[in-house]
Amino acid sequence: MSLTKASLDNPYGVIALSLVVVALGIFAFFRTPTDLFPDSAPPQVAVIIVESGASADDIADKITQVVEKEINTITGVKRIRSTSRDEVASIVPEFYYTKSIGDAVSDVQSVIARIRAKLPKDIREPMLYKITDATRPLLTIAISAKTNSPKDLTTVRLLAENELKDAFLRVPGVGDVDTFGANEPEVQILVDRDKLNAFGITIEQVLAQVQKQNVAAPAGTVYTQKGEYLVRVQGQFGSLDQIRDLPITRTSAGRVLLKNIAEVKLTQHEPRSGYIGNSRKAVAINIMRPDGGKTVWAIKNVKKELKKLKKRYPDILFEITNDQQPIIDVNVQGMRSSVYQSVFLTVLVILIFLADARAAFAISLSIPIAFLAALVVLWFSPYTLNMVTLSGVIIAIGMVVDASIVVLENIYRRHKEQPDTPVRDVVLSASNEIFHGVLAGALTTVVVLIPVIFTGGYTQQIMRPLNMMITATILASLVAAFTIVPLVASKILGKPVPRFLSFVNNFLKPFTRWMDRRTEEVVRISAILLRHRKKTIFFALFFFIFTMKVVKPLNGQELMPPMDTGIGIIKFDTPTYYSPEHVMKVAETVGKMVGKTTEGLKWISTVNGSEPGQISFGSGGATAQSVVMTITMVNRKKRKLTIWDMEKRWRAGLRKIDGVRTFSVTEYGATPLSTTKAPLDLVISGPDIHILNRLADEVIAKLHGVKGLTDVRRSWYIDKEEQNIIVDPDLARFYGLTPQDIANTTKTAVKGVATSQMRLHGALDIPILVKYRHEHINELHKLEDIILPTKKRNIPLRTVAKISTVKNPPFTTHENLLNTIDVTGINTDLTIKQVGMQAMAQLKSLTLPNGYSINVSGTLENMKTGGKEMGGALMIGIVMLYILLVWMFKSFLHPFTIMTSILIAVAAAMWGLLLFDKPMCKPAMMGMILLAGTVVNNAILLLDFIIKARKKGVPKDEAIIQSVRVRFRPIVMTAVSTALGLTPLVFEMAVGMERMSPLGVVAAVGLLVGIFGSVWIYPCVYSLFDSMAEKLN
């Protein structure tokens, strides 16, 4: 039983099922979570290990390399990147998409547990963090004390890490909360070196006493007849005065208290980071969702809680400095409007071409049914309603009516030819007559999409939800075309037309007559070209080859097209000798420049340095001399200038600011993958950092002549001064000292040692740090006066050691177990492919020493990988398309002739990209694949008619001409309706549509030009190959 017969026999069942789909679709529309992009970040795990007082070299040798080698043994590791800076090792393995983030974390945990004994004993417990799309904060909130408040930033940080963090973690939809911005509370015991000497006390004695007197420990369990009782010893400090009155030792003059030899105060930890929110120093809170969480829902809940907190803490200023909701809302609302525009334009085209309002209504019914059915599929999938999935709906809207148009047009034509035949019989026979061709057309589109769904990698992450929506919509429309459309047609055919609709139909009749004349002109041209079929085919091949050779290179190539989200990112570094306070002043100057030069400015969020453990602010590898500034503006529809105009202003301003050493300026999304450092990233690797340093200078010199390349910078310099204490082993042994003894005492004096912790005002434990007073270590020569305890007597450091100055990098980087230095750059005005080719040409003359290499990374590498994935998917799709056509037409020749119609459409699409100034990119390639599966539908309709006509005895050429005359109108209708449905995407009518616009351009232009390829070129190809087949039997 055919679908059409089943629908005609059970009209109420069809209506009931349609209403179920509508109800579920509406429900899904409002319940499906919304987001800006689908999750696409590869699984990553950040391992952060802190060793207080260790240099970058020590961190690299004793921690980073040990951990890297072990992680490298884990199955599924794609690459390992690491940064070793003073005190902090940050190792980030990236895994293939086939490995789940849960398995990745579990494997890394096992590795760290296995090698824990090989790592230095004084490290803090290693910290592991998942890095996924959920790591990007939903909201950043800057918190500071109001002008009239007595609170300082240290108190604010204490509040943020305790009450505020707990409040936000209780909010539904929140996965984690990070706090950032230095001002970490710390109890400091600042020992006076001279008083230590006077009392004959060492700093080790002070440390030991503080540790002994500040204890909270379990003492076991007591069992009695009444029950069991846990016993604890509570001896923790409860106040600063209690610490000050701590006895250290006893002399002939009496007890020596801690306050006699040291200053005790609650202050902040030595800052290695900072935060500025909207030109105001602050403490930042990042709110994150859990993996798979609902972004907008969570943000709304957090904002409700924020209103309560503002009332609870009236002297605290809460400012949002980063918010995903506005851009998501604008994007989704714009995309929804584009969907409605697409539906309207599609219905309008149908009405104009058919000149029958009732017929247009019948076809239009398939649009909401198919659209809502696709939403139901989306609701049951793990994906969100975002730019990609909504683009899939927009793309599919025009295609939805293709099947319905062909079915209804055939029903109407048959009804005119057989006016005396019962309507039901006409509807059934006309639907069944065209079923084969329509099914083939729909399946060809679906078949070419299937390989993309399984390509793997980033391509699969982005294109799978897009193709899922297109496939679901097309299949739903196919069912609607053979159920709902015939059912409605059976109710309206032969019935009198209402007066109003008759007026509309008569109003559109002139267009119908115009279209009839155009059809005859097309038929005449087709007949002429058919007589010169070899020349026609030669011209078509010449057009294709010329386009591929000349036009394609002009388009350039990108991974994804640029997008104006209204979010700009400025990264800059200061000289390594700048103090954190100096860096913050430079950041404030940059912020003022941005404020003066930016149109439609909303927020500025400035992050300086990094803090281990606050993963949403960075993985911990950034030094105190690096700054990342995120600038948020109003959306592009509310600005006269584009974000790229803003970037030019910012670059000009940055060049004039003292203290900005190197910088890069990009828009959000300039590197589609979060793992990509820059569009152009040249990774120089080798064993010796000094040779790497020289090679980086040579590479930068070579890149100066590359057009379209700006913001060229390198990842590190060898310019950080370090003071090396060189121990005399003989003298050390004479005094009974070891280098380790000297290192421990020096570290305590200079860096300080966190002896224990105390609780204050119900807050989390605050570390207690013991170190020398600042004035005793603020100059290099004073380090020589550090007191070393020996069995004989206390001696100054100068007795057994000398101090020398050396230069080292502020941090070192590794990738896949090799030392590396990155030279990065940003492409402007030209595509990354065009810039990359110039860069490679410049570097050919560079001679590398043995053991050293330069690898192209960044967007160029991603593009190369993505190109292979998409190219492979295209080839598989074409093979599957050919096999499908062979099965449906039971011929090896006909499918080949059908697929030749793809060439003209692809060539036209290349011209379309050039006309609309769009690069060849992943969406454009997806458009090519979609075009290949769609444009063949025209040839299928022609071939289906030709075969059936020739079976009835119609001569070949006459059958070809008849097929053009009969099928031209539905071909034009389907192509024009699809192209006009794509106009919101082509003309980027919603914020964010720039990302998928090339897909729309390729599909729309390819389909429109493909009309003439189908009615003029394909008949010639069919005729020629059929004649060749006849000669060869």
N, C-alpha and C positions, 0 to 999 in steps of 0.2 A: 504493500500500500504506500502510495506517495504521500509526502507531507501535505501537499495541496488537497488531495482527496480527504485526508484525515481532518484537515481544518474545515473543509466544506461540510463534512459529515458531522463534526462536533464543534459548532461555532461557540457554544457556551463554554466548552472546555478551553478553547483558545483564549477567550476573553478572561476566564478565571485565572489561567496561568499567566496571562499578560498582567493582570492586576496584582498577582503575587510578586512578579518581577518588579513592577513599579513600586509597590510598597516596600519591598526589601531594598531596592535601589535608593529610594528617598531616605530610608533609615540609615543606610550605609553612607550616604552623602554627608549626613550630619554627624555620624559617629566615627568615621574614619579619621585617625589623627592626621594633622597637617604639619608639613615641614617645608624647608626651602629646597633641599636636595635629598635624594635617597642616601642611605649610609653607604659609603664607598671606600672608607679607609681600610687598608690591610691590617691584619692583626699584628699588634706590636706590644711588647712588654718592656717597660722601663725599669732597669735595676739601678737604684741609687745607693751608693755606699759612701759614708762619710768617715774620714779619719782626721780628727782635729789636729791642726798644725802641720800636716804633711804637705810637701810641695807637689806641684803638678807632675814632676818627674817621678817622684816616689809613688804617687797615686797610679801613674801609668804602669810602672814596673811591678809593683807589689800587689795591685788590685785589678786594674783594668785588663791587663794581658792575661792574668790567671783566669778571670771570669770569662773573657772572650773565648779562650781556647776550649773551655768546657761547654759553653753554650753552643759553640760551633758543631758539637757532636749531636745536637738535638735534630731529630727528623723534621723536615719542613721549614728549616731556616733559609730565608732567601738572601739576607745580608745582615751584617752586624755593624752598627755604627756606634762609636763611643767618643766621649769627650772627657779628658782628664784635666781638671784644673785644681788649683790649690784646695786641698781638703775634700774634694768631691770627685767621685767617679760616676759617670753617667753612661751606662751601657744599654743600648736599645736594639735588641734583635727584631728584625722584621720577618714575618712568616708569610708563606704563600696563603692565598685566600682559602685553599682547601683545608687549612687547619683552623679549628675553632679557637676563639680567644681563651676559652676555658682550658682547653688542652695545652695551649701555649703557656699560660700562667703556671699550670701544674708542672709542666716539664721544666720550666725555668726554676721554679721553687725546688724541685728535686736536685737540680744541678747546684744551686747555691748551698743547699743542705750538705751535699756531698763534698764540696770544696771548702766549707766553712773553716776547717782546721788549717788550710793552707794560707788563709788570709791573715793580715796582722791582727794581733790580739786586741789592740785598743780601738778597733773600728766600732762604730755604732752598728746596731743590728741592721743588716741589709733591708732596704725597702723595695717592694715590687709593686708596680702599678700597671694596670691595663691602659693602653692607649687606643681608643676607638673614636668614632664620631661623637660618642657621648662625652668624651673628654673636653670637647669645646664647650665653654660655658654658655648657658642659656642667658644668664644675666651677670653683669658685673656691677657691684654696688660699692661706691666710694663712701667711706665712713670717716667722719672727722668731728671734732668738737666745734660747736658754734662759737662765734666770736666772744660772747659773754660767758662762756662755760669755763669753769676752773680745770677741766680735764685736759690732759695732754695726750699726744698720740700713743704713748705707752699704755696709758689707762684705756684708751680706745681699743688698742690691740688686745689687751686683756679681756675687754668686754666682747670683742669680735670672736675671739677664740673660745669663749665659754658660752655666755647667755645667748648671743646672737647666732652663733653656729648651731647650737642645740635647737633654737627656735626654727631655723630654716630646715634643719634635718627632719623635723617633725611634719613639715609641709608635704601633703600628698603629691607624688610625682617627682620629688627631689631625690636624686641618687647619692650625691656627695656635695660637700661644701669645702672649699679651700680658702684660707686667709693669707694675705700677702701684704708686704709693704714695710719691712724692717720693724723698728719699734717693738721688737720682741722683749717682753719684760724679763729682767734678770737681776738677781741679787749679787752685787759685786763686793768682794772683800779686797780692797786695794791696800796692799801691804807696803809700809814705809821701809825701804831697804836700810836706811841709816839707823832706824830704831831696832831693826832686826840685829844689826851689828852691835848696837849698844847693849842689848840684852843677851847677845850670844845665841839668838834663836835662828833657825833656818825656816825657809818657807815650807819645807816638807813637814815640819812639826805643826805648822798652822793647818796644813791640809789634813794631817792625821787627826788632829783634835776636832776639827769640824765634822769629819766623817764619823768619828766615834760618838759624838754628842748629838747627832741628828739621825735617829734610828726609828724605824717602825717596822717590826718584824714579827712573824708568827713564832710562838714558843711551844706549839703542840696542842694536844687536846687532853682535857681532864675528864675522866669518867666517874660519875657518882651514881648513887641509887636513884637520884631524881632525873638523871640524864647525862648528856655529854656537853662539855663547854670548850669552846675554842679559846685559847690563851694567846694574847698578843702583847708585845712590849711596845708602848707608845712613848717615844722620846723625841718626837720631831719638834723643830723650832716652830714657835707660834707667832713670833714677831721679830722685827729687826733688833729691838733692844735685847732680846734674849740672845741673839747672835753676838751683839756687841759685848755683852757681859760674860762671854764664854772664857773661862780660864785656859791659858795656853801652857804656862809653866810657872814654877815658883823659884824666885831668886832670894838672895840675902835680904833684899829690900821688901820682899813680900810677893804676893801673886801678881802675875802679869796677865791682864785681861786682853782680849782681842782688840778692844777699843783703844788700848794703850799703844798698839803698834800698827793699827790699820783703820781705814775708813770703811764703814759698812753702809751701803745705800741700795735702795730699789731704783734701778735705772733701766736702760735698754741695752740689749746685746749690741756689740759692735756692728754697725750697719754694713751689710754687703749687698743691700737691695733697697728699693724704694718705690713708691707709687705716687703718681699725681693724677687726680681725677678732676677734669674740667678746671685746670689751672690751680688746683688746691692740693697741697700735700695731704695724703690720707692713707688709711688702711683699706685695702680692697678685699671684697668677698666675692668669690666666684661660685655661682650656683650651677650644678650639673645634673643632668637627668641620668637615670640608669640606662643600660643598654636596652634598646627597644622601647624606651619610655616615650610618653607623649609630650612633645616640646611645648606647644602653645598652652595646653592645659596646665602643665607644671608652672609656666611663667605666670599665668593668671593667678594661680594659687599663691605663688611667692609674692606677687604684688599686693594681694589681699593681706598677707601676713606683714608685709612692709608697712602698710598703713597702720596696723596695730602697734608695730614697734616704734613708729614715729610718735605716737601718742604716749607710749610707755617711757620713751627716752627723749623728752622735749629739748634737752641741751645737746643732743647729738644730731649732726647733719647727715642725712642719708641722700645720696645722689646716684641715680642710675647713669653709668658711663658706657654701658654696652648692653644691647637688648636685641635678641633675635626676633622678637615678636613683630615689630613694625614691618620689617622687610618680608617676613613670612606672610603677614596679613595682606600687605600691598601686592605681593606676588600672587597669592592664591586668589584674592579678589579680582585682580587683573586677569588672571587666567580664566576664572569663572566667567567674567564679562566677555572674554575672547571666545569662550565656548558658546555663549549665547549669540554673539555676533556671527560666529561660524555657522551655527544652526540657522539663523535668520537668512544669511546670504545663500546658504545651500537651498533652503526652501524657496527663496525668491527665484533662484535659477531654475528650479524645477517648475515653478508656476509659469515663468516666462516661456520656457521651452515647450511645455505641454499645452499651454493656453487653456488649461482646464483646472479650475480651483479644486474640484472634488478629487481629481486624480493626484494633484499636488498634496492634498490632505492625506490621501491613502499612503503615498510614499513617505510623507513626513512622519507618519506614525512609527515608522521603523527607527527613526532617530532616537527618540527618548527611550524606546524599548531596549535598543542595543546599548545606548549610553548607560542606562541604569543597570542593565545586566552586567556590564563591565565593572561598574562600581561595586556590585555584589561580589564579583570575583576579587576585586581589590580589598574589600573588607575582610575576606577570609584569607588573604595573603599576608605576609609579614611586612608589606610595604605601606607607605603613607601616601596621602594626597599631596603631591609636591609638584615642582616644576616639570619633572620628567614624566610622571604619570598623567598629569593634566595635558601635557604636550601630546602624549599618546592619544588622548581623547580627541583633541583638536585635529590631529592628523587623521584620525579614523572617521570623523564626522562626515566629511565629504565622501569617503569611501563607503560609508554605511549605506548610502542610498544607491550605490552603483547597481547592486543586485536588484533592488526594488524597481529602479528605473527601467532596467532591461526587461524584467518580468512584466511590469505594467504596460510598457510600450508595446510589447509583443501581444499582450491581451487586447489592448485597444486596436492594434493593427488587424488582428485576426477578427475582432468584432466588426470592424468596418468591411472586411473582405467577406464575412459570413453573417450578415445582419439577421438572417432568418434562423440561424442555429440557436438553440437555447443558451442563455447566458452561462449557466453552470457548465455546460459542455465546452463552450468557448474558453472559459477561464481555466478549466482543467486541462484541456488539450494544449492551450497556449503555454501554460506553466510547465507542463511536462515536456513540451517541445524544446524549451529553452533551458531546462534543468541541467542538462549535461554541460552546456557552455558556461552557465553561471556558476555551477559548482566548480568547474575547472578554474574559472577566473578567481574565485574566492580562495581555493586551495593553493593556487600558485602564489598568492600573496602570503599565505600562512607558511607555506613550505620554505620560502626563502628567509623567513624570520626565525625559524626554529634553530638553525645553526648558531645564530648570534646569541641565543639564550644560553648556549653551552660553550661559549668561547673561552671562558675562564678569565681571571684577572679583573682589572679595572673595567674593561669593556663589558664584561658580564654584569658587574655590579650596577652600571649605569643603564645599559641597554635592556637587561632582562625585564625590569618593570615597565619600560616603554613598550617593548614587544608584547608583553603579557596583556597590556591594555588594548593594543591594536588588534591582537589576535582574538581576544575575548569579544571585542566590539564587532569585528568582521564576522565571526562565527554566529554571534547573536543576530546580526543583520541578515545573514544568509537564511537562518530559520524564519525570521520575520518576513523576508521576501517571498517565501513559499507557503506561509500560513496566513499572516495578517493581511498582507497586500492582496492576495487572491480573494480572501474572505470579504474585504471591503469592496473590491472591484465587483464581486458578484452581487453586491447590494446596490451599487450605483449605476452599473451599466444598464442602458435601456430605460432608465427612470428619467422623468422630466427634470430639467435643471431649474432650481429656484431663480427668480427674477434677478436678485442681486448678484448671484454667482454667474448668471448668464451675461450680465453687464460686464463683469470682470473678464470673462472669457472672450467676449466680443472686443473688449478693449485691447486684448493681447493678440487678436487675430493677425494684425499687420505684421507683427514679428514672426508669426508662423509662416506667413506668405514669403517674408524676406528670407527666412531660413530655408524654405523650399527652393527659392532661387539659388541660394548659396550652395545648396546640396547638388543641384544640377550642374553648377559651375565646377564643383569639386569632382563630380562624376566625369565631366568632359575632360578635365585635366588628367584624371586618373586613366582615362582611355588613351589619351595622347601618350602619357608616360609609359603605358603598357606596351605601346607599339615600339618604344625605344627603351626597352627594359634594361638592356646591358649598360647603356649610357647612364640611365637613372641610377642603377646600382653602383656604377663606377663613381658617380658624383657623390653618392651617399657615403661610400668608403673614403673618398678623398676628404669629405667634410669631417668624418670621424677622426681620421689620422691627423689632419691639420690641427684639429682641436686638441688632441692629446699631446701633440708635439709643441704647439705654440701657446695655446690658451692655458692649459693645465699648469705649466711652470709660473705663469703670471699670477695665478691665484695664491701661490704660496701654500704653506701647510702649518697647521697648529694641532695640538692635541684637542683643545676645546676653544671655541671662539672667545674673544674678550667680552667681559660683561660689566656693565656699570651698575653695581649694587649700591653705590653711594658710600662704600666703606673703603678707605685708603689705609695703607700700612707703611709707616716709615720706620726703617731700622737703621740705626747709626751707632758708631763706636767712637769713643774718645781715646786719646793717648793713654797708655797703660799706667802712666805715673799719676793720673788724675785720681784724687780721693773720691769716695762715694758722694761726699757733699758737693765737690766740684762738678761731678757728673750730673747731679740733680739740678745744679744751677744752669748747666748747658741745656738740659732737658726743658727747663722752664723757659729758656730763651727760644728754643725750637717751638714750644707750645704757643708762645706769644706770636711768633711768626705765622704759624698755622692759623691761629685765630684771626689774624689780620687779613690773610690772603684767601681764606676759604669761603666760598658762597654756600649759604644754607647749612652752616655748621650746627650740629646738634650736640655731640659729645666728643671729648678727647680722653682717651685712656692710655696712660703712659706707665710702662713697666720697666724698671731699671734692675738689671742683674737677675738673680734667681735665688730661690730658697729650696733646698732639698726637701722633697715631700709634697710641695705645692705644685702638683703635676700639671694642673690646668694653666699655670702661669709659665710653664716651660719645664723641660726635663731635668733641670738642675745644672746644666753645663755652661750657662751664660755667666760671664764674669761681671763684676761691678761696673765695668766700663762699657757695657753694652746696653742699649735702650731700644725698646720696641714701642712704637706709638700707633695706636689705632684711632683713626679719625672717622667719625660717622656723620654723614650729611643727610639732608632730606633726599627723597628719591628723585630720580633724574627728571621726572615730569614736573617737578617744582623748581628746577634749576635751569638757568640759561647755559651754564658751562657744564661740560662733561667732566667725569672724574679724571680723564686724561689731560684736560686743560688744567685741572687742579694740580695734578702731579708735576706738570711743567713749572707751575708757580712755586710749588714746594721745593723742587730741585734748585731753582734759582735762589730761593731763600736760604737753603741749607749751605750752599757754596759760600755764602757771606758770613756764616756764623763761626766764630772762633771756637775751637774745641771739637768740632765735628771732623773727625779724621776720614772716615769713609761712610757711605750711606747707600741705601737702596730704597726706592719708592715704587710701590706696586698697589694695584687694586686688589681687594679681596677676591680670591678665585683666580689670580694670575697663574698660579700653579694648581691645577685641579686636584692633584693628589697631595694630601697633607704631608707625605713623606718626601716631597720634592723641595729642595732648598731654593731653587731659582729656575727660571726658564732655561738659562744656559749655565750649566755647572760642570766645570772641568776639574776632575778629581786627579790630582797628581799624587802618585804613591811611590814609596821607596823606603829604604831603611834609615837613611840619615836625614835628620830634620834640617841641617844646614844646607844640604844640597836641594832639598825640597824648597827651602826659602829662596834660594837663588833661581830655581826653575820657575817659581811663581812670579818673580820679578820679570823674567824673560817672557813668560806667557802674557802677562799684562801689557808689556811693551808691544808684543805682536798684535794684541787685540785693539790697540788704539786706532788702527785704521779701518776697523770694521764699521760699516754704515748700519745705522739702526740699533747699535748696541750702546747701552748707557749703564751707569751705576756699576762699573766694573770694580770689584773689591776682592780681597783675599781673606781667608778665614783667620789667619794669625800672623804675627810678626815676631821676630826674635828681638825684643826690645824691653823686656821687663827685667829690671835690676833685682837681683837676689843677693843676700848676704850669706856667704858660706862660712861657717865656723869650722876651722880646720884644727883638729885636735892633735897635739903632740903625743903620740902613744907612750913614749918613754916617761915623759913628765906625768902623764895621767896615771901610769902604773906606780910611779914613785909615791903619789898621793893616795893610791888605793882606789882610783876612779876608773871607770870604764866609759867608752864613748856613749853608751846607753844612759849611764848615770848623768853625764853632762847634758845629753839631749833632753832627758826628763826634767831636769832642773831649769834649763833654759826655756823649755816650752811652758813650764808653769809660770815663770817670770814674765815672759813676753805675751804668749797667747792666753795663758790662764788655764786652769783645770776646773771643770765642773765637778765639785766634790760630792754633792748630793742635791736634794731639792726640798722646797718648802711650799706649803699651801698657804695662800693668802686670800682672805675674803671669799672663800669657797671656790676659788679659781683652780684651774689645773695646776699641776706641780710646776713651780718656777725654779729654774736651775740656780745654784749658788756657785759663783765663780771666784776662784782665788788667783790673784795675779799681783804684779808690782804696780805701784802707782804710775800714772802716765808719764810724769816728769822724769822718772828713772829709766825709761826706755824710749824716749821720744827722739833720741839722737844716737847715731851708730856707735860713737865712742863710749856711750854709757852702757852698751851691752857688755863691754869688757869688765864692768864692775859688778856683774851678776855674781852673787855669792854661791859658792859651791861648798857643801858640807863634806869634810873628809874626817878620817879617824884621827888625824893629827890636829887639825884646826880648820876653821873656815877660811877659804881662799877665794880671791876674785877670779873670774873666768880667764882673764888675761894671763894668769899664771901657767895655764896648761893649753891654751889655744890662741889662734890668730883669726882675724876676720878678713875675708876678701870679698870683692864684688864681682859678680858674673852676670851675664845676660842670658835669659831663656825666654821661650814663648810663654805667654800667660796661661795657655792651655795647649794640649796636643790632641789631635784627632786620629782615630783609627777607622778603617773600614775593611772588613774581612781580614783582620789580623795584621794589616799593614799600616804604617804611618802614612798619613795623608795631609794634604793641604788643598783647600778648595778655592778655585778662582771662579767667581760667579758674575753674571751680568743679566741685565733686563733688556728685552727687545722692545723697541718703540718704532712705530710707523711701518715696520716690516715684520713679516711673520718670523717665528722662531726658526723655521726651516731655512728661510733666506739668510737670516743672520748666522745660523749654524754653519751653513755651507761656506760663507765667507771666513768664519773663524777657523774652520778646518783647513781651508786653503792657506791661511796665514801661518798656521802651526806646522805645516808640512816641512818647512825649512828648519824647524827646531830640532837640534840633536840632543837626544836623551842618553845619559850614561847607562851602562848595563845595570839591570835591576830596577830601573825606574820606568814608569809608564804614565800616560795621560789617558784617562777614560772619560768619555762624554756621558754625563749623567743629566739630571734635571728633566725638564719637559721633553727635550730632544730624545732622551733614552725612552721615556714613557711613550712618546709618539711612535718610535720605531717598533716597540713591542706591540702597541695597540694597532699599528698598521698591519703587522703580521697577523694579529688575531682577526681583524676585520677582513683582511684579504683572504685568509683561510675560510672564514665564514661565508664570504661571497662566493668563493669557488665551490664550496660544499653545497651552498644554496642553489647555485646554477645547475650543478649535477643533479641534485634532488628534483629541481624543477623539470629538467629534461626527462628524468625517469618518470615523473608523474605524468608528463604530457605523452610520453611513449605509451604508458599504461592506458591513458584515457582515450587517445586517438588510435591506438593499435598501429602505430607507424613509427619508424625511426627517422623518416625524412621530415614529416610535418612539424615535429617539435623543434627541429633545427631551424626551419624557416620561421617559425613563430619567434624564436629567441633572437633572430637577427634584428627584430624591431627594437631590441634593447639598445643597440648601438647608437641610433639617432637620438634617443631620449637621453642617454648618458652624455653624449656630446653637447646637446642643448643645455643640460644641467650645468656643465662646465662654463658655458657662456653665461648662464644665469648667475653663478657664483661671481664671475668677473663683473657683471652688470651691477650686482648688489654689493660689491666690495666685500665678499665673504671668503674666508680661506677654506681650503680643503681640510677637513677636520673629522673627528669621529662622528658627530651628528651628520655631516655631509655624506660620509661613507655609509652611514646607516640609511640616509636618504637614497643613495644609489642602490642599496640592497632592496629597499622598499620599492623603489622605482622599477627595478628589474622584475619584481613579482607582480607589479600593478599594470605596467604598460603592455605586457603580453596579453592582458585581458582583451584588448582591442583586436589583436590579431586572432585570438581564440574565437571571438564572436564572428569575425569575417570567415575564418576557416570553417567553423561549424556550419555557417550558411552555405559556403561554397560546396562543401562535401554533400550536404543534403540536396542542394540544387542539382549537382552533377549526377547524383543517384537517380534523380527524376528525369535525366536525359538532357539537361540544359548544357550547351557547349561551354567549355572551360572559360573562355574570355567573357562570354555573356554572364556566366555565373559570378565571375569576379566583379564585373561592373554592377550587377544586381546587388551583390553583397555590400558594395560601397554605398549604393543608393539607399538600401534598407537600413544598414547599420550605422550610417554616418551620424544621424541625429542622436541615437543613444550613446554613441562614442563621444560625441561633443558634450552631451549633457553630463555624462559621468566625469569626463576630464575637467570640464569647467566647474561643475559643482564641487569636485574635490579641490581644485586650485583655489576657488573663492573661499572654500572652507578653511584653507590654509592661510588666507591673507592676514589674520591676526598674528600668526607665527612669522610669516614673511616680513611683515612691517613692524614687528616687535611692539605690538600694542600694549603689552603688559611688562612691568618691570621684571627683569630676569629672563625674558624670552630671547635675549641675545644668544643665550647658550644653545638653544635648539633651533634658532632661526635658519641656519644653513640647511638643516633637514627640510624645512618648509620650502626654501628656495629651490633646492634640487628637485623635490617632488613636484612642486607646482609648475616650474618651467619645463621640466622633463615631460610631464603629462600633457601640457598644452602643445608643445612642439611635437610630442609623440602622436598627437591626433593626425598630423599630416604625414608623419612617418608611417602610420598605420594605413591610411587610405591611399597614399601615393607610392611609398617605397615597398611596403609589404606585398601588395598585389604583384609587383614586378618580380620580387624574390620568389614568391610562390609559383608564378608562371614559369620562370626560368628553371627552377629546380624540378618542377613537375615535368617540364619538357625533357630535361636531362634524364629524369627517371624513366620516362617513356622510351627514350632511345636506348637506355641500358636495360630495359625490361625490369 
